[in-house]
């Protein structure tokens, strides 16, 4: 069993249940394989809705309409009415489970569906013992399907309950005699139902198991690729840190250190000056000191701006926009305070994106920075109206942004093409307790 259920998209982002078959069919047709294994990881909401809708249709058609038709036109037996009544109850249960799935409550939905299914197959077997083979497979289908959506503890409990249900089905089929109280349908009806339903349920189970196993293989491949990307990103970050350290060393040596050395020389000359000549030396020393302070401030601002420390992104980004050489529109109303690594990564990503837009965007380029947040994620989007580029030809700037966001567990999405500008979106997971702060927008 999976240690945790698949993360599913919010219900309002999923396709309507009546479009689920088309969405899955389109994905299957575009896939390179006949049964695309990644449909368990993608389209999880649509797949769940399709399963419940299909199961509802199966119980309604084969369990309600067919027995009623047989009762009216083949044999007036209470046997058919009993099966129709049982399947009608299961249809009502599935009708409750489907809205739960639409609201994203997948664990509750599959639990309701499984409980109703166990009860239905037990009652049907009690009424029609000869249908035991079909009912055994019917008892397994929802539990096998539920595996990617539930935690292993609940999955284990479902497996144990299903095993007990199958044992109860065998006992009922072997020892109960209630069915002899009603007029039995012709043997050919039972045989026809079993010959059709048995391979259908078996094929359904095999498809679900095949996709689940394929999804596991795809997940392992994705983990391996992410591990390789993380290792490459870590190597690039170490290299970038070393280069940045050497740059700072050069800047300090060539800038502030030279000012301080000259200041020390001037102070020594002022100490030994005669006849009031020290005044001009002290004035020159004061200028050198101010230059050294300004140089150190410039270096410190490049490392971590004070406005980011005191006010977070909501204060630091407007400060950048105010001094930018191109027009910048800000929409930061959803921004609050977040952990320092998140704020730093998004800040420097925004700086990098702005520098790229300024350098390569062309004349009349404008930039829009937008923040959107919910209890789980924070998205910072930097869009420009520049000339755009082919994303596959991105340089070190895009690599640096990707590495920064990846280092905090986020994802960078780059959307650009020649002639239609660039959109860079950084998406990171955030603590649910992030405090909202007053925002600035422009």
MOTAKA-V728553 format. One record per run of one state. SS is the DSSP state (a for helix, b for strand, c for the rest). FROM is the first residue (numbers start at 1). LEN is the number of residues. Records with the same first field share a line. If there is no record, write none. Layout:
BEGIN
SS=FROM-LEN + FROM-LEN
END
This chain:
BEGIN
c=1-10 + 14-3 + 31-6 + 40-4 + 74-4 + 103-3 + 128-1 + 150-2 + 176-2 + 182-5 + 255-1 + 273-5 + 304-2 + 312-1 + 323-5 + 332-4 + 338-2 + 361-6 + 374-3 + 385-6 + 394-2 + 408-3 + 417-5 + 430-5 + 437-6
a=11-3 + 17-14 + 37-3 + 44-30 + 78-25 + 106-22 + 129-21 + 152-24 + 178-4 + 187-68 + 256-17 + 278-26 + 306-6 + 313-10 + 340-21 + 391-3 + 396-12
b=328-4 + 336-2 + 367-7 + 377-8 + 411-6 + 422-8 + 435-2
END
